[in-house]
Amino acid sequence: MDRFNTLISRHLWLQYVLTVLAASAVVLLLFPGRSPASVLVRMAFSALGGIAVLTAVRRKEKRAAGSTDGLITLDRRLRRGEVPTAPEERQAMRDLVEQRLHRTRHRVAAAVFLAVLFTALVVLTALTADVRQTVGFAVFSAVFLGWLVLYGNLQNRRLRTMRAALTAETPQESRR
């Protein structure tokens, strides 16, 4: 999994292609009568917005980390819980952790909003579509929101643990 994360972190086009394919597969499962070509084209244009947001976020994170490779290294260390020992790496990690914690400060409100939005979508689908699409949207909504909450909590815990470890004084820093 680590190699896959590194691969998609280095290649934005791969993230784009995987996003388009996954979204197209979900749409084709929920609406089997649609043309695969039209679904692919629609998802390709829709994914451009997500890629634009991702690019803007990564640009800010690369400034904190110094480069794409530096960002990938810091992200890997963050996932593993490895605290950097070099002062410049510690500062880069501090900046990255603070950026991500700042960006996720409204995550509970966002999750509640998404839950309300997906619930409304399922209710409206039940009123206007058939059972297959309603059940499909309900399952997709439950899985997506569950994954979002679980993964978000894991990431938040990692960030807070790393921030605590970085603010603790290391023996090398106390000698100065």
VENGIHU-V731438 format. One record per helix or strand of 2 or more residues. SS is the DSSP state (@ for helix, = for strand). FROM is the first residue (numbers start at 1). LEN is the number of residues. If there is no record, write none. Layout:
ss & from & len
SS & FROM & LEN
SS & FROM & LEN
This chain:
ss & from & len
@ & 2 & 9
@ & 12 & 19
@ & 36 & 30
@ & 68 & 13
@ & 87 & 17
@ & 107 & 22
@ & 131 & 37
@ & 171 & 4
